[in-house]
């Protein structure tokens, strides 16, 4: 039995019914699946190299992300949570007092200081001799005093450590001169038998005397 024929729509040539393309002009019959193009085979070595490079850069990126996360975690919170103030150093009879500021250290020095009890033994009165080494008047002198008992314990503090009044000396020490001033350091503990006077800060001022 002869196989049924079909005509090409382009050239009219008869072709077998199972034919997908016209044997004369090559026109594809409608409904026929497109020819499958063979995929080029990848080189196994090249594929392996691409995989290794991808894994390497992926690990590097992961390490960088972990480092950045740790750095952000180590930072202090923006709102200050978790921050603590460092405790103030405790004073004792053997520990030195804090060093003066550069201005006080360079331009103003304490030549001599001594104290006595006044006001029926309850007030500490100091007599302090200052020397101004600069070419400008100095005043608004801040100081610190510390009082010890006979056993060497700290029993009182004055000057900038006074709880009520910071006791700034508002006297003028003229340029290139020495001046002794009397300082009322306020009430002092009855057990205080010796004390220290320390210059803390000062500033250049106008001499309005």
C-alpha positions in Angstrom: 0.0 0.0 0.0 1.4 3.4 -1.0 2.0 5.9 1.9 -0.3 9.0 1.7 1.2 12.1 0.3 1.1 15.7 1.2 1.9 18.8 -0.8 4.5 21.5 0.1 2.8 24.9 0.6 5.8 26.7 -0.9 6.6 24.8 -4.1 3.7 22.3 -4.4 6.0 19.2 -4.4 4.5 16.0 -3.1 6.1 14.5 0.0 5.4 11.6 2.2 2.9 12.3 5.0 5.5 11.6 7.6 8.0 14.1 6.1 8.9 17.1 8.3 10.6 19.1 5.5 10.0 19.4 1.8 12.5 17.2 -0.1 12.7 19.8 -2.9 12.8 23.3 -1.2 13.4 22.3 2.4 10.4 24.2 3.7 9.3 22.9 7.1 5.8 21.6 7.4 3.7 23.3 10.1 3.4 21.3 13.4 6.8 19.6 13.0 9.1 20.0 16.0 12.2 22.3 15.4 15.4 20.5 14.9 17.3 20.0 18.1 20.8 21.6 18.1 23.3 19.5 19.9 24.7 21.3 22.9 28.4 21.9 22.9 30.2 19.8 25.5 31.9 21.9 28.2 35.5 21.1 29.0 35.5 19.4 32.4 38.7 21.2 33.5 37.2 24.6 32.8 34.0 23.8 34.7 36.0 22.6 37.7 38.1 25.8 37.6 35.0 28.0 37.6 33.6 26.1 40.6 36.9 26.5 42.6 37.1 30.2 41.9 33.5 30.8 42.9 34.0 28.9 46.2 37.2 30.9 46.9 35.6 34.3 46.5 32.5 33.2 48.4 34.6 32.3 51.4 36.5 35.6 51.2 33.2 37.5 51.2 31.8 35.6 54.1 35.0 36.2 56.2 34.8 40.0 55.4 31.1 40.1 56.5 31.9 38.2 59.8 34.7 40.7 60.5 32.5 43.7 59.9 29.8 42.2 62.1 32.3 41.7 65.0 33.6 45.3 64.6 30.1 46.7 64.8 29.3 44.5 67.9 32.4 45.8 69.7 31.4 49.4 69.3 29.7 51.2 72.2 25.9 51.8 71.7 25.0 55.2 70.3 22.8 56.1 73.2 25.6 55.5 75.7 24.0 52.4 77.3 26.5 50.3 79.1 29.0 53.1 79.6 30.4 53.5 83.1 32.3 56.4 84.6 35.8 55.6 85.8 36.0 55.9 89.6 37.9 58.9 90.9 41.3 58.0 92.4 41.3 57.8 96.2 43.7 60.2 98.1 45.9 58.9 100.8 48.8 60.3 102.8 51.3 58.6 100.6 49.8 59.2 97.1 50.7 62.4 95.2 48.0 64.9 94.3 47.1 65.4 90.6 49.6 67.5 88.5 48.6 71.1 87.8 47.5 72.2 84.3 50.2 73.4 81.9 49.3 77.1 82.5 49.6 76.7 86.3 52.7 74.6 86.0 54.5 76.9 83.6 53.5 80.4 84.7 52.4 80.2 88.3 54.1 78.3 91.2 53.5 78.0 94.9 56.5 79.3 96.7 55.3 78.6 100.2 52.1 77.5 102.0 51.1 77.0 105.6 47.8 76.9 107.5 46.3 77.4 110.9 43.0 77.0 112.6 40.8 80.1 113.0 37.2 80.8 114.0 37.5 79.0 117.4 39.4 76.1 115.8 36.9 75.2 113.1 38.1 77.2 110.1 41.2 76.4 108.0 43.1 79.6 107.2 45.9 79.3 104.7 48.8 81.7 103.8 50.0 81.0 100.3 52.8 82.7 98.5 52.4 82.6 94.7 55.0 83.5 92.0 53.9 84.6 88.6 56.6 83.9 86.0 54.7 85.3 83.0 54.4 88.7 81.5 50.6 88.9 82.2 48.6 89.0 85.5 47.2 85.7 86.7 44.1 85.2 88.8 41.0 82.9 89.4 43.3 80.4 91.0 41.8 76.9 91.6 43.4 74.8 94.3 42.9 71.6 96.2 43.6 70.9 99.9 43.6 67.6 101.7 43.6 67.1 105.5 45.1 64.2 107.4 44.6 62.9 110.9 47.4 61.9 113.3 47.2 58.3 112.0 47.5 59.4 108.3 43.9 59.0 107.3 42.2 61.5 105.1 39.6 63.3 107.2 38.7 66.3 105.0 39.1 68.0 101.6 38.8 71.6 100.5 39.3 73.8 97.5 37.8 72.4 94.4 36.8 69.2 96.3 34.7 71.2 98.8 31.1 70.0 98.6 29.6 73.5 99.0 32.0 76.1 97.6 34.8 75.5 95.2 36.9 78.2 96.8 38.4 79.9 93.8 41.0 82.5 94.8 39.9 85.7 93.1 43.2 87.5 93.7 45.6 88.9 91.1 49.2 87.9 91.0 50.9 90.6 89.0 53.3 89.7 86.2 56.8 88.8 87.1 56.1 89.1 90.8 55.4 87.3 94.0 52.4 87.8 96.3 51.2 86.1 99.5 47.4 85.8 99.9 45.2 84.6 102.8 42.8 81.9 101.9 39.8 80.9 104.0 39.3 77.2 103.2 36.1 76.9 105.3 35.2 74.5 108.0 37.7 71.7 108.6 37.4 68.4 110.5 38.5 68.5 114.1 40.8 65.5 113.6 42.8 67.2 110.9 46.3 68.0 112.1 48.3 68.4 108.9 47.3 69.3 105.3 48.6 69.8 101.8 48.0 72.6 99.4 48.1 71.9 95.6 47.7 74.3 92.7 45.1 73.0 90.2 44.4 75.8 87.6 44.5 79.5 86.9 44.0 81.9 84.0 45.3 85.2 82.7 43.1 88.1 84.0 43.0 91.9 83.9 44.4 93.6 87.0 41.5 95.7 88.3 42.9 96.6 91.7 
